[in-house]
Amino acid sequence: MEDKKRILIIEDESSICDILSYAFRKEGYLVKCAFKGKDGLSRVEGFSPDVIILDLMLPDISGFDVCKEITAKYKIPIIMLTARSDIIDKVLGLELGADDYITKPFDIREVTARVKTAFRRMENLRETLSNRQMVYINDHVNIDKKAMTVYKDGVEVKLKPKEYELLLLFCENKDKVLTREEILDRVWGLDYEGGLRTVDVHVQRIRKKLDVEGAPSIIDTVFGIGYKMSCRS
């Protein structure tokens, strides 16, 4: 069964959260609400939403600040929801990385339609990326999937088969935290009898071969959980 899409609503008016939650759940989505900006930010990583509905006027911090912080770390479509209709606010929100903008009062059918559009756009993007033979991880590292070859600053880097499979797994799940157990199952298989330390060793080898001095590591450690590859320019 296909995983349900996840929607995070960051909105301080409980009545609006209730209306949106009810409508989205009827569409088959998983929904969580946060009534403050800081609470919303803390829920992004744990909930891993596919779309965020973000109110501009929040009781603790500005929706603009929330949008800026999210887009700096994640590639999650953000639909801004606000009572303001000022074109300057709209432009600023879009410049900070919001994908769409809806002004209150709204028709719930319009909001659900915008969410579906955001989902389609992301699916089209993923399909385009999956069809590419050359995958660019960052400014230094890229993969030629057809030739199963990895390059660092234009120079081929020899990876062992499992190192290559592991790198591809991270690349195909950018910004998603993968547990050691999940990595072990997907790369080595359910029947593998080696311990979780196998994952740590292979991640260390990949870092040693592909990390660039002075730049963030190609793979981030999520302490107590596992690893993830972050989207970076």
C-alpha positions in Angstrom: 0.0 0.0 0.0 1.3 3.4 -0.9 2.2 5.6 2.0 -0.2 8.4 2.8 0.8 11.9 2.0 1.5 14.0 5.1 0.4 17.6 5.7 1.6 19.9 8.5 -0.7 22.8 9.4 1.0 25.7 11.3 -2.0 27.9 12.2 -2.9 29.5 15.6 -6.6 29.5 15.1 -7.9 26.2 16.2 -11.2 26.5 14.2 -9.2 26.9 11.0 -7.0 23.9 11.9 -10.1 21.8 12.6 -11.6 22.7 9.2 -8.4 22.0 7.3 -7.7 18.8 9.2 -11.1 17.4 8.5 -11.0 18.2 4.8 -7.5 16.8 4.3 -8.3 13.6 6.3 -11.3 13.1 4.1 -8.9 13.2 1.1 -6.8 10.4 2.8 -3.9 12.5 4.1 -2.2 12.3 7.4 -2.4 15.6 9.2 -0.8 17.3 12.2 -1.3 20.8 13.5 1.0 23.2 15.3 -0.4 26.4 16.8 2.9 28.2 17.1 5.8 28.8 14.7 8.4 27.2 17.0 6.2 24.1 17.5 5.8 23.8 13.8 9.5 23.9 13.2 10.1 21.2 15.8 7.5 19.0 14.1 8.9 19.2 10.6 11.8 16.8 11.1 9.8 14.3 13.2 6.6 14.3 11.0 8.4 14.7 7.6 5.5 16.4 5.9 5.0 16.4 2.2 3.3 19.8 2.2 3.1 22.6 4.8 0.2 25.0 5.3 1.7 28.0 7.0 -0.2 30.9 8.5 1.7 34.2 8.2 0.5 35.7 11.5 1.6 33.5 14.4 1.7 34.3 18.1 5.4 33.7 18.7 7.4 34.2 15.5 6.5 35.4 12.0 5.4 33.0 9.4 8.0 34.6 7.1 10.7 33.5 9.6 9.3 30.0 9.8 9.2 29.8 6.0 12.8 31.0 5.7 14.1 28.4 8.2 12.2 25.5 6.6 13.3 26.3 3.0 16.9 26.6 4.2 16.9 23.0 5.3 14.2 21.2 3.4 12.6 20.9 0.0 9.0 20.9 1.2 6.2 22.8 -0.7 4.8 25.6 1.5 1.4 27.1 1.0 1.1 30.4 2.9 -2.3 31.1 4.5 -3.0 34.6 5.8 -5.6 37.3 6.3 -3.4 39.8 4.6 -3.9 40.6 0.9 -1.0 43.0 0.5 1.0 42.2 -2.6 4.2 43.0 -0.8 3.5 40.2 1.7 2.7 37.8 -1.1 5.9 38.6 -3.0 8.0 38.4 0.1 6.6 35.0 0.9 7.3 33.6 -2.5 10.8 35.1 -2.5 11.5 33.3 0.8 10.5 30.0 -0.8 6.8 29.6 -0.4 5.2 27.7 -3.3 1.7 29.2 -3.1 -0.3 31.8 -1.3 -4.0 31.8 -0.2 -5.8 34.7 1.5 -8.4 34.3 4.2 -11.4 33.8 4.0 -10.9 30.9 1.7 -13.0 28.2 0.1 -11.8 24.8 1.5 -12.1 23.4 -2.0 -9.5 25.9 -3.2 -7.0 24.9 -0.5 -7.4 21.1 -1.2 -6.9 21.9 -4.9 -3.7 23.8 -4.3 -2.4 21.0 -2.1 -3.1 18.4 -4.9 -1.3 20.7 -7.3 1.7 20.9 -5.0 1.8 17.1 -4.8 1.6 16.7 -8.6 4.4 19.2 -9.0 6.7 17.3 -6.6 5.8 13.9 -8.2 6.7 15.3 -11.6 10.0 16.6 -10.2 10.9 13.2 -8.7 10.1 11.4 -11.9 12.3 13.8 -13.9 15.2 13.3 -11.4 14.8 9.5 -11.5 15.0 9.5 -15.3 18.3 11.4 -15.3 21.4 9.3 -15.8 23.7 12.0 -14.3 22.7 12.8 -10.7 24.4 15.8 -9.0 24.7 15.4 -5.2 26.4 18.7 -4.6 28.9 21.0 -6.3 31.7 18.4 -5.9 30.1 15.0 -6.3 27.9 13.5 -9.0 26.9 10.0 -10.2 26.7 8.6 -13.7 24.0 6.0 -13.0 24.3 4.5 -16.5 28.0 3.8 -16.0 27.6 3.2 -12.3 30.5 5.7 -11.8 31.0 8.4 -9.1 33.0 11.5 -9.7 34.5 14.0 -7.2 35.5 17.3 -8.7 35.6 15.6 -12.1 37.8 12.7 -11.0 36.4 9.2 -10.8 36.2 7.7 -7.3 36.3 4.0 -7.0 33.5 2.7 -4.7 32.9 -0.8 -3.6 29.5 -2.2 -4.7 27.9 -1.8 -1.3 29.3 1.7 -0.9 27.8 2.6 -4.3 24.4 1.1 -3.4 24.4 2.9 -0.1 25.3 6.2 -1.8 22.4 5.8 -4.2 20.0 5.0 -1.3 20.9 8.3 0.4 20.8 10.2 -2.9 17.3 8.9 -3.7 16.2 9.8 -0.1 17.7 13.3 0.3 16.7 15.1 3.4 15.0 11.9 4.8 16.4 10.4 7.9 17.2 6.7 7.4 17.6 4.5 10.5 20.5 2.0 10.6 18.0 -0.9 10.6 16.3 0.5 7.5 19.6 1.0 5.7 20.8 -2.5 6.6 17.5 -4.0 5.3 17.5 -2.1 2.0 21.2 -2.4 1.1 22.2 -5.7 2.6 18.8 -7.5 2.8 16.7 -9.0 5.6 18.8 -12.2 5.8 22.0 -10.3 6.5 23.5 -11.5 9.8 26.0 -8.7 10.3 25.4 -6.0 12.9 24.4 -2.3 12.6 28.1 -1.4 12.8 28.3 -2.5 9.1 26.3 0.6 8.2 28.6 2.9 10.3 31.7 1.5 8.7 30.4 2.0 5.1 29.2 5.5 5.8 32.7 6.3 7.2 34.3 4.9 4.0 32.0 7.0 1.8 32.8 10.1 3.7 36.5 9.5 3.5 36.3 9.1 -0.2 33.9 11.9 -1.1 34.0 14.6 1.6 35.7 17.8 0.7 37.9 19.5 3.2 36.3 22.6 4.7 32.8 21.6 3.4 29.9 19.9 5.2 30.0 16.1 5.1 28.1 14.4 2.2 26.2 12.4 4.8 24.9 13.8 8.1 24.7 11.8 11.3 21.4 11.9 13.1 22.5 10.9 16.6 20.6 8.0 18.1 18.7 7.3 14.9 20.8 7.0 11.7 21.9 9.1 8.8 20.6 11.4 6.1 22.0 13.2 3.0 21.0 16.9 3.0 20.2 18.9 -0.1 23.1 21.4 -0.5 24.3 23.5 -3.4 
